[in-house]
Amino acid sequence: MQFEPCIPVPFEDNDLLEEYVGKAKAWLLQNGFGMHLKDDFSRDTITFLPFTLLPSTFPAVEFKKAKMIQSILNKLMHKVAHNGQFLRETLSETITVDPFMARLLQIHNTVLEEGLTQKVSLGLFRSDYMIDSLTDGTIKQVEFNTIACGSAAASYVLEKWHRNVVTLLGFPDRTKNMPLSDALHGYANAILTAHEHYIKESGSKTAAILIVIEDRTLNIGDQRLVEFEILKLAPSVRTIRKSITNISNTMRLDERRRLYINDFEIGVVYYRAGYSPDFYHSEVEWNVRLQLERSLAIKCPSIQYQLAGSKKIQQQLALSGVVERFLSEPEEVEAVRQVFTGLYSLDMNDPISNEMIKRAINNPSVFVLKPQREGGGNNLFNEAITKRLLEIQNSDERHGWILMDRIQPPSVLNYMIRKGEEPIFTGVVGELGIFGVIMG
């Protein structure tokens, strides 16, 4: 299955292609669509993120459906996150084989037992979808992200370029079918709303926003543009960027558990890191995370939001009757269930799990094997699924994984642009990310 491209391709004139590739690289870099080099890292060197020269086709009806359902998913995940019993029961087997998830749940339990200092949480979410050609071209959810959701800024910039290039190439009428991306403004405004709530609650007049970053940030443009949008909307609000490790040297809580970095009181902790074990090098980093969760600052996300975004929780929600525990309106339940694809646990001594493992070993191309990790690059496909399942099928380690039906999306012809490579004219597969905000 293949969608029609948004404008006629390929270009007949190679000079025209070269001209617009050059324009695109320059325009995108000058507007913040940049990243540091992974293999030759320097804070003084930036290149462009990989991108498509043209916008890709996506069915309008399914796009509108994805937008409509986001507020329902926000509410669902908020309720899931604040049901400690459900989190503990669902993750009970996972934590026996996954030390990272075990530590997150331990922090969650500790702050609940102590009593939450800050009861308000900010969620900046992103729900990802693909069109499934096996289900009459409807959207199916790939995953729901609750921590360090990227591309709010990058998508904002790329949408502007796509609008420009379609117009410049002589198809301005097509831009009316291109939705505006307001995720950058929405994210920045949400963080400032949480900041204003903290100011009102605490009485502080100078609280700052702490942005928790990686030890070495590659996706710098996407992060900085959110920071600079905050600056544009509220020039007097200070933002501080620190890694989890560096926070340990400058952090303190006062008697009211107000959080300070050096002498700056912190009103909001915005995580762009902390979603994998790679950020926790020692007990120092784990203690930082615990103290941040104990603090009066509003966390984005809180530890419970992060746990709710785990793959095991999402698999459990796909079971019959589970969504109904959190949503009371039948039409909302049905809307959510329509976008779920098959998600399967790998529990020991469970006949259904054992059968799914056999199916995946024999026919891995129709499945995806997922661990409890965020950040991309962790899923297994094809022969790698068979190899991994054969290794863990008789081990408790299988509790740390879930199986998902592999979505079969249509492609659309486009030009792929990557650093150091010639443009590649090929069929590309699109993944739609819908951003959402909730505070409560």
Secondary structure, DSSP 8 states (H G I E B T S, - for coil): -EE--SS--S-S-HHHHHHHHHHHHHHHHHTT-EE--STT--TT--EE--EESS-----HHHHHHHHHHHHHHHHHHHHHHT-HHHHHHHTTTGGGT-HHHHHHHHHHHHHHHH--S---BEEEEEEEEEEEGGGTTEEEEEEEE-SS---HHHHHHHHHHHHHHHHHTT-GGGGGGS----HHHHHHHHHHHHHHHHHHHH--SS-EEEEEE-SS-S-HHHHHHHHHHHHHH-TT--EEEEEHHHHTTTEEE-TT--EEETTEEEEEEEESS-SSGGG--SHHHHHHHHHHHHSSSEEET-HHHHHHTSHHHHHHHTSTTTGGGT---HHHHHHHHHH---EEE--TT-HHHHHHHHHHHH-GGGEEEEES--SSS--B-THHHHHHHHHHTTSGGGGGEEEEE-----EEEEEEE-TTS--EEEEEE--EEEEEEEE-
